[in-house]
Amino acid sequence: MKIPVSLSTAFSEEYEKTLLEFLLEQEMIPDDLSFTSDRFLTRSVIPHVERMSMLFNRIEFDENQPSTPAPAPRAKSGRPMGPKKSEFKKVKTGRDGLDPYWKESSNPENFLLAYFMAFMPCNSARVAAVIAELARLGFKFPEMKSFRGIEWGAGPASGACGVAAGVAHAEAIGIPKTGNWALIEQDKSVLQIGEKWADAYFRSIGFDWSIRPFHRKVDWTRPLLPAAAPKFHLWLSSYFLNEVELPLPELATRLVDNWEFHLEDEGLAVLVEPALKIQSRRLLELRAHLIREFTAPRRKGKYQVLLPCLGHQACGALASESDWCHEEITWWRPKYMRKIDELAGLDRKTLPFSYLVVAKSGRTREELLPALGKSKTERLVSPAHSEGKDLEFFVCGPDGKRRARYRPGSDEEAEEIQRGSILLDADLRGDARASRVDSLGGIK
Ligand SMILES: C[S@@+](CC[C@H](N)C(=O)[O-])C[C@H]1O[C@@H](n2cnc3c(N)ncnc32)[C@H](O)[C@@H]1O
């Protein structure tokens, strides 16, 4: 995914300074030295990071051999990183997420600290990248005086802060710096931290966004919000929907039912989920059910999937049982996080994720994403590898997903072609197994 340089560095020095001040203010760490102390991190943070890392990467245990998981990888500290036997069951169901884990951990304060230091910034960066992609393609909200956003399963407000970073560092998408966020979260302690952190972070980048925390467990069998609740311009969830137990057709209906009443016309729903196969395919299946919902006469053609697919075509990845679809961004990690990664044996120079953006709008794609004009579009859904003078990659577009080759005319053009790039009016010859791009109208 192409993000502006200023956004790729938005989570480095200044961010780290704000985060450190916040941790000290909230007494989440004993002193500023512990922030980067091997001893403190190894004792108080790394064991939780390792556990959570397994929880979020449950696919290794979920997918192929649920009864005989692969040998647990070892962290640099030498400790095996796999979940304990008792945790394995939880991981395997793929449903429990961080609840009741927030409470059950032997040291909930350090568990929260570990999530806050090691996972929250990554999810903020992912959400920020989605906002940047909207900006890159020319999306703009109609004029609004004051912005209203809602984040579901907000945890420490990672998503809301990601939107702020995206708006601050990407071209304006019409979200003003005055507004309000509603944060919905079932765990009180993480919600309290989320409220305070969002406030501190918003202020640090000059945003006048207020926060209303709502401590509640989302019950999908009832309307998610009271009738008197307002409509929001942005409906956001990050690493949340994969924890919902509802069958996907029902989840799609419930989401759109709620968007009917609580998403503004011309508003957006941004759904960010893990990049792993199971969760990513789940999101792709949810997309298919949403599209079915959108075509129901009662929805009056008011909704459309905008990103990453740029249309309602059948999903190219779902066509194969073993395929899935994800994005990836490169970022400058905060320095302390490099240390955490080193100690926990993680490599997070890049951040993979899956996402979906839905617009509640009857406008055409050309009106919503003017940077694409009327062009036919194919998106690169893999990196581009050199094959002699050619580049080889997978693209996904109106005719599904296909392997394709293209010979760029210059080094600059070659550099433009990367995961997430959009080929405009590509002249494709061949079939899904091997196509050649004979000519291009442009690259976005
Ligand atoms: C993996 S965390 C993600 C947190 C945050 N959105 C982020 O991206 O860092 C999932 C969050 O959803 C919350 N959650 C899960 N199910 C929920 C429900 N039914 N109602 C409210 N919150 C829920 C969990 O407590 C947890 O904080």
The ligand as a Gaussian input file, in Angstrom:
#p B3LYP/6-31G(d) Opt

LIG

0 1
 C       -8.049000      -7.458000      19.607000
 S       -8.747000      -6.199000      20.576000
 C       -8.596000      -4.815000      19.491000
 C       -8.575000      -3.529000      20.228000
 C       -8.443000      -2.296000      19.340000
 N       -9.614000      -2.151000      18.498000
 C       -7.195000      -2.381000      18.513000
 O       -7.265000      -2.408000      17.284000
 O       -6.098000      -2.388000      19.105000
 C      -10.469000      -6.527000      20.552000
 C      -11.230000      -5.661000      21.545000
 O      -12.621000      -5.868000      21.356000
 C      -13.236000      -5.950000      22.638000
 N      -14.462000      -6.733000      22.472000
 C      -14.580000      -8.010000      22.030000
 N      -15.879000      -8.396000      22.022000
 C      -16.598000      -7.324000      22.466000
 C      -17.984000      -7.077000      22.665000
 N      -18.893000      -8.026000      22.411000
 N      -18.353000      -5.877000      23.127000
 C      -17.455000      -4.896000      23.385000
 N      -16.127000      -5.077000      23.205000
 C      -15.701000      -6.252000      22.750000
 C      -12.199000      -6.655000      23.489000
 O      -12.418000      -6.433000      24.885000
 C      -10.919000      -6.042000      22.990000
 O      -10.595000      -4.881000      23.704000

